[in-house]
């Protein structure tokens, strides 16, 4: 990892520790992020997106081991899905725990993605907690496929804009989403 990445990870992590909101590159599209355990920070993200908080947002973690901390009982099939997935995969689990209550869906579920992309993985590792990752757009607007497509409104609403990967061309896509039931039932939400 180069020095610029290290410096940006440190700055972004410091903002997260203070309860701030960041705009950062992920393994899919650019995301609006915050400490997933901080209710006030999560409230601000809903406000920036102009989104009602009953529509849950997903979180990123840097390793499979962290999933256990945020889910009461991880169905065994989840480990195979995470390991075998060849593209970014968000899994919606029942029994969310250790997260801000306004981040958890009304039915007690949460979407978690284990990121393998260098910047977001190192940011999650350094921050040591789950980080909210929601697309960098106002709710109902198209999802930006690159940094250049993110509106000035979003860029100005966050506390820190990460300064790497901003010049990458359009082409990023949201993750696949699968919902896992307590007994291992699999429902594909988005391919």
Order of alpha helices (4+ residues) and beta strands (2+ residues): alpha-beta-beta-alpha-beta-alpha-alpha-beta-beta-alpha-beta-alpha-beta-beta-beta
